[in-house]
Amino acid sequence: MNALQSIMLSCSKATEYLNLREENALNRKQSLQLKMHLLACKTCKAYETQSETIKKMFGVFKSEAQKENEPLKESIKTNIEKL
């Protein structure tokens, strides 16, 4: 195995590393391998972009849902305090 083969990832491994990166679970070598792969692979770069978009959309949705539930939380708190 040459040096380049030891650095380059398969697309399957790259998507696994993208998910691990979200959990801050990549070491330096893995991070470098992922960066190299993303520079060379448009498909995995698109996957990364889509994943980030979905994460942002979910964060907005979660934030909005929490705002909508605030009155409910207060009424539950009030009912508990009455007990």
N, CA, C and O of each residue as an XYZ file, in Angstrom:
332
protein
N       0.855     -1.179      0.000
C       0.000      0.000      0.000
C       0.901      1.242      0.000
O       1.799      1.371      0.833
N       0.648      2.144     -0.939
C       1.464      3.349     -0.959
C       0.909      4.407     -0.006
O      -0.168      4.239      0.566
N       1.650      5.484      0.153
C       1.276      6.526      1.121
C      -0.072      7.152      0.801
O      -0.855      7.438      1.706
N      -0.349      7.368     -0.493
C      -1.620      7.990     -0.878
C      -2.798      7.093     -0.542
O      -3.832      7.576     -0.080
N      -2.657      5.805     -0.766
C      -3.738      4.872     -0.448
C      -4.014      4.818      1.045
O      -5.154      4.610      1.460
N      -2.989      5.003      1.848
C      -3.191      4.968      3.296
C      -3.880      6.231      3.803
O      -4.438      6.241      4.901
N      -3.841      7.300      2.999
C      -4.480      8.553      3.400
C      -5.902      8.659      2.868
O      -6.793      9.125      3.578
N      -6.128      8.231      1.628
C      -7.432      8.396      0.990
C      -8.474      7.440      1.577
O      -8.182      6.285      1.885
N      -9.665      7.946      1.717
C     -10.775      7.178      2.267
C     -11.718      6.739      1.158
O     -11.755      7.341      0.085
N     -12.475      5.691      1.426
C     -13.593      5.345      0.556
C     -14.741      6.298      0.882
O     -14.736      6.943      1.931
N     -15.711      6.387     -0.002
C     -16.868      7.257      0.265
C     -17.639      6.771      1.496
O     -18.154      7.575      2.274
N     -17.710      5.476      1.657
C     -18.402      4.918      2.821
C     -17.727      5.358      4.120
O     -18.395      5.763      5.072
N     -16.414      5.275      4.148
C     -15.670      5.686      5.343
C     -15.776      7.198      5.542
O     -15.861      7.672      6.675
N     -15.771      7.956      4.437
C     -15.874      9.413      4.541
C     -17.206      9.822      5.169
O     -17.238     10.718      6.013
N     -18.301      9.178      4.770
C     -19.599      9.523      5.371
C     -19.633      9.127      6.844
O     -20.236      9.815      7.667
N     -18.985      8.024      7.165
C     -18.881      7.633      8.574
C     -18.114      8.708      9.357
O     -18.518      9.084     10.458
N     -17.016      9.194      8.789
C     -16.213     10.227      9.444
C     -16.985     11.543      9.552
O     -16.843     12.264     10.539
N     -17.799     11.857      8.544
C     -18.614     13.073      8.625
C     -19.550     13.006      9.824
O     -19.728     13.992     10.539
N     -20.141     11.848     10.036
C     -21.031     11.672     11.188
C     -20.261     11.721     12.503
O     -20.732     12.301     13.481
N     -19.088     11.119     12.524
C     -18.266     11.160     13.737
C     -17.781     12.578     14.039
O     -17.642     12.963     15.200
N     -17.528     13.343     12.986
C     -17.074     14.723     13.178
C     -18.126     15.542     13.920
O     -17.783     16.425     14.706
N     -19.392     15.257     13.679
C     -20.476     15.950     14.382
C     -20.382     15.730     15.887
O     -20.799     16.580     16.674
N     -19.842     14.602     16.276
C     -19.702     14.261     17.695
C     -18.307     14.594     18.225
O     -17.956     14.211     19.341
N     -17.511     15.311     17.420
C     -16.125     15.638     17.774
C     -15.334     14.387     18.140
O     -14.573     14.379     19.108
N     -15.527     13.325     17.349
C     -14.901     12.049     17.662
C     -13.834     11.644     16.637
O     -13.535     10.458     16.493
N     -13.261     12.620     15.927
C     -12.211     12.314     14.958
C     -10.845     12.706     15.519
O     -10.689     13.750     16.153
N      -9.865     11.844     15.270
C      -8.505     12.229     15.631
C      -7.894     13.023     14.475
O      -8.549     13.213     13.450
N      -6.674     13.479     14.621
C      -6.046     14.324     13.596
C      -5.910     13.611     12.256
O      -6.174     14.198     11.207
N      -5.501     12.356     12.291
C      -5.337     11.595     11.043
C      -6.675     11.460     10.317
O      -6.757     11.675      9.107
N      -7.717     11.107     11.059
C      -9.040     10.947     10.457
C      -9.537     12.270      9.884
O     -10.116     12.310      8.798
N      -9.309     13.337     10.615
C      -9.728     14.655     10.151
C      -9.020     15.031      8.847
O      -9.646     15.546      7.920
N      -7.721     14.773      8.781
C      -6.952     15.049      7.569
C      -7.437     14.180      6.412
O      -7.595     14.660      5.289
N      -7.670     12.904      6.692
C      -8.170     12.004      5.649
C      -9.513     12.501      5.107
O      -9.749     12.468      3.900
N     -10.375     12.954      5.987
C     -11.684     13.442      5.571
C     -11.541     14.701      4.716
O     -12.194     14.831      3.680
N     -10.698     15.616      5.148
C     -10.489     16.845      4.367
C      -9.978     16.525      2.969
O     -10.441     17.104      1.986
N      -9.020     15.602      2.881
C      -8.465     15.206      1.583
C      -9.554     14.587      0.704
O      -9.640     14.880     -0.488
N     -10.363     13.749      1.289
C     -11.421     13.095      0.527
C     -12.431     14.120      0.017
O     -12.856     14.060     -1.137
N     -12.809     15.051      0.874
C     -13.806     16.055      0.483
C     -13.286     16.979     -0.615
O     -14.066     17.490     -1.419
N     -11.986     17.193     -0.651
C     -11.403     17.998     -1.731
C     -11.504     17.285     -3.077
O     -11.611     17.925     -4.123
N     -11.467     15.962     -3.038
C     -11.442     15.183     -4.273
C     -12.812     14.642     -4.684
O     -13.003     14.299     -5.851
N     -13.753     14.557     -3.772
C     -15.018     13.874     -4.053
C     -16.206     14.837     -3.961
O     -16.587     15.273     -2.874
N     -16.773     15.154     -5.104
C     -17.909     16.077     -5.142
C     -19.151     15.471     -4.492
O     -19.953     16.188     -3.893
N     -19.309     14.175     -4.607
C     -20.483     13.516     -4.041
C     -20.483     13.605     -2.515
O     -21.507     13.926     -1.910
N     -19.364     13.329     -1.909
C     -19.282     13.405     -0.448
C     -19.351     14.850      0.034
O     -19.880     15.120      1.113
N     -18.822     15.774     -0.753
C     -18.927     17.194     -0.415
C     -20.396     17.612     -0.416
O     -20.834     18.367      0.452
N     -21.160     17.113     -1.406
C     -22.596     17.407     -1.463
C     -23.313     16.796     -0.261
O     -24.211     17.415      0.311
N     -22.916     15.582      0.122
C     -23.492     14.936      1.298
C     -23.225     15.777      2.549
O     -24.109     15.956      3.387
N     -22.004     16.287      2.665
C     -21.646     17.137      3.804
C     -22.532     18.385      3.842
O     -23.043     18.759      4.898
N     -22.706     19.015      2.695
C     -23.535     20.225      2.606
C     -24.981     19.923      2.979
O     -25.602     20.673      3.733
N     -25.515     18.826      2.452
C     -26.893     18.443      2.771
C     -27.050     18.142      4.254
O     -28.042     18.540      4.865
N     -26.086     17.448      4.835
C     -26.150     17.121      6.264
C     -26.152     18.381      7.121
O     -26.893     18.474      8.099
N     -25.314     19.351      6.747
C     -25.267     20.606      7.492
C     -26.578     21.367      7.369
O     -27.043     21.961      8.342
N     -27.177     21.354      6.183
C     -28.462     22.032      5.967
C     -29.549     21.387      6.813
O     -30.339     22.081      7.453
N     -29.589     20.064      6.815
C     -30.598     19.346      7.612
C     -30.406     19.639      9.096
O     -31.378     19.840      9.824
N     -29.156     19.662      9.543
C     -28.880     19.950     10.956
C     -29.372     21.343     11.331
O     -29.973     21.531     12.389
N     -29.113     22.322     10.459
C     -29.573     23.688     10.723
C     -31.100     23.752     10.736
O     -31.689     24.391     11.608
N     -31.740     23.087      9.768
C     -33.206     23.098      9.699
C     -33.803     22.445     10.937
O     -34.793     22.936     11.480
N     -33.216     21.353     11.385
C     -33.713     20.680     12.575
C     -33.544     21.565     13.804
O     -34.405     21.594     14.683
N     -32.425     22.286     13.856
C     -32.194     23.196     14.980
C     -33.234     24.292     15.038
O     -33.707     24.642     16.118
N     -33.598     24.841     13.880
C     -34.630     25.879     13.824
C     -35.970     25.285     14.229
O     -36.714     25.892     14.999
N     -36.281     24.102     13.714
C     -37.538     23.444     14.050
C     -37.616     23.153     15.547
O     -38.643     23.388     16.184
N     -36.525     22.642     16.095
C     -36.482     22.332     17.521
C     -36.665     23.599     18.347
O     -37.383     23.594     19.347
N     -36.019     24.679     17.932
C     -36.127     25.952     18.639
C     -37.563     26.468     18.611
O     -38.085     26.926     19.627
N     -38.194     26.391     17.446
C     -39.585     26.844     17.320
C     -40.519     25.983     18.164
O     -41.432     26.501     18.806
N     -40.293     24.680     18.163
C     -41.134     23.779     18.950
C     -41.001     24.083     20.441
O     -41.983     24.028     21.181
N     -39.797     24.402     20.874
C     -39.588     24.737     22.281
C     -40.319     26.021     22.644
O     -40.889     26.124     23.730
N     -40.308     27.000     21.744
C     -41.008     28.256     22.002
C     -42.507     28.022     22.122
O     -43.168     28.609     22.978
N     -43.041     27.158     21.258
C     -44.472     26.870     21.290
C     -44.875     26.146     22.563
O     -46.011     26.278     23.019
N     -43.955     25.381     23.141
C     -44.268     24.603     24.334
C     -44.047     25.370     25.631
O     -44.376     24.855     26.700
N     -43.505     26.575     25.577
C     -43.254     27.351     26.787
C     -44.519     27.568     27.622
O     -44.477     27.357     28.834
N     -45.643     27.982     27.022
C     -46.848     28.148     27.848
C     -47.287     26.837     28.496
O     -47.769     26.827     29.629
N     -47.119     25.738     27.773
C     -47.470     24.437     28.317
C     -46.583     24.104     29.512
O     -47.068     23.606     30.528
N     -45.294     24.376     29.395
C     -44.376     24.114     30.496
C     -44.764     24.932     31.731
O     -44.726     24.427     32.854
N     -45.133     26.180     31.519
C     -45.518     27.036     32.641
C     -46.795     26.516     33.307
O     -46.908     26.534     34.533
N     -47.749     26.057     32.505
C     -48.986     25.540     33.105
C     -48.723     24.252     33.871
O     -49.340     24.018     34.910
N     -47.833     23.424     33.383
C     -47.471     22.199     34.111
C     -46.789     22.565     35.420
O     -47.077     21.982     36.466
N     -45.888     23.528     35.355
C     -45.191     23.975     36.562
C     -46.185     24.516     37.583
O     -46.088     24.217     38.774
N     -47.123     25.298     37.121
C     -48.141     25.865     38.013
C     -48.969     24.768     38.655
O     -49.236     24.810     39.856
N     -49.383     23.776     37.856
C     -50.170     22.664     38.389
C     -49.399     21.844     39.412
O     -49.968     21.381     40.401
N     -48.106     21.666     39.175
C     -47.277     20.926     40.132
C     -47.159     21.713     41.432
O     -47.226     21.139     42.518
N     -46.983     23.023     41.321
C     -46.847     23.847     42.514
C     -48.132     23.828     43.339
O     -48.074     23.946     44.562
N     -49.289     23.682     42.696
C     -50.565     23.622     43.414
C     -50.686     22.352     44.235
O     -51.386     22.327     45.247
N     -50.001     21.290     43.803
C     -50.082     20.025     44.527
C     -49.367     20.188     45.841
O     -49.303     19.246     46.630
